[in-house]
Amino acid sequence: MSPEDAEETLPLLRPPAASVPRGRRVFLAAFAAALGPLSFGFALGYSSPAIPSLRRTAPPALRLGDSAASWFGAIVTLGAAAGGVLGGWLVDRAGRKLSLLLCTVPFVTGFAVITAAQDVWMLLGGRLLTGLACGVASLVAPVYISEIAYPAVRGLLGSCVQLMVVTGILLAYAAGWVLEWRWLAVLGCVPPTFMLLLMCWMPETPRFLLTQHQHQEAMAALRFLWGSEEGWEEPPVGAEHQGFRLAMLRRPGVYKPLVIGISLMAFQQLSGVNAIMFYANTIFEEAKFKALRWAGDPSPGSSCRRSSLCTSRVWLLVSVSSPTGSWPFW
């Protein structure tokens, strides 16, 4: 076999084994950061089982009418919009790690307020706080994971963000089958609490440390995460000062992917998927959905919860089978 034939048998788009860093702490750090998207997904899915539970078992002061139930599900998006802006400001000033630590505060506080709610306004306030945390986590977690991951696993770890969001939704739906709204909110405090504890032991990203001119700390973080400095490419000098200018939008290499990306996000949101996530149980109840005779408990509530679980499983399967989940070199 000629040398050329031997090269053709090597797997494409995969670096040689000798050049792949052997550190495994990067997976622990990525898991710690991914607990933010998990909490994000749980907050998104919380309203679906919580609204029927509040209507069934809550005291009169907490009973949700149609208008209040609509706000209970949707107000999280208002908090997320504000959180996205806040996260964009925090990530470059406070750092990636500190931003993730800070976003655990509104997560835990929001679910604690819901747990201790005495009226509808406290329920809405708690949802608003969790939405604020969702906005910060959804922006900062992908940045942190992409900057700590070495090239061979960057795509794999990056795809975990969406996977954890869908897993959080599934967790909320599944737990809502056995827990009432108050205990479900208590469960929502668990992932951000673990995230806070784990992230305290994780380093800041090497790239951010370099932008702060902390070269020794950046190399120490790199050795902690990767086990060595092999494969690390230091950003060019002055890269941290390259800001965005409107004149850049004239370049096809800038405005074309920008338009495509914004269009994809707009189409995704306008599809109404958020409404399905927020009100899945209510939608199936209003549709008078009934389970088949062989499907177990035929009661309407059980049928709706089972249908919501099936929906979340489909989202999970789609996330697992997506290209970014299958090809770690992206």
Secondary structure, 3 states (H helix, E strand, C coil): CCHHHHHHCCCCCCCCHHHCCCCCHHHHHHHHHHHHHHHHHHHHHHHHHHHHHHHHHCCHHHCCCHHHHHHHHHHHHHHHHHHHHHHHHHHHHCCHHHHHHHHHHHHHHHHHHHHCCCCHHHHHHHHHHHHHHHHHHHHHHHHHHHHHCCHHHHHHHHHHHHHHHHHHHHHHHHHHHHCCHHHHHHHHCHHHHHHHHHHCCCCCCHHHHHHCCCHHHHHHHHHHHHCCCCCCCCCCCCHHHCCCCHHHHHCHHHHHHHHHHHHHHHHHHHCCHHHHHHHHHHHHHHCCCCCCHHHCCCCHHHHHHHHHHHHHHHHHHHHHCCHHHHCCCC
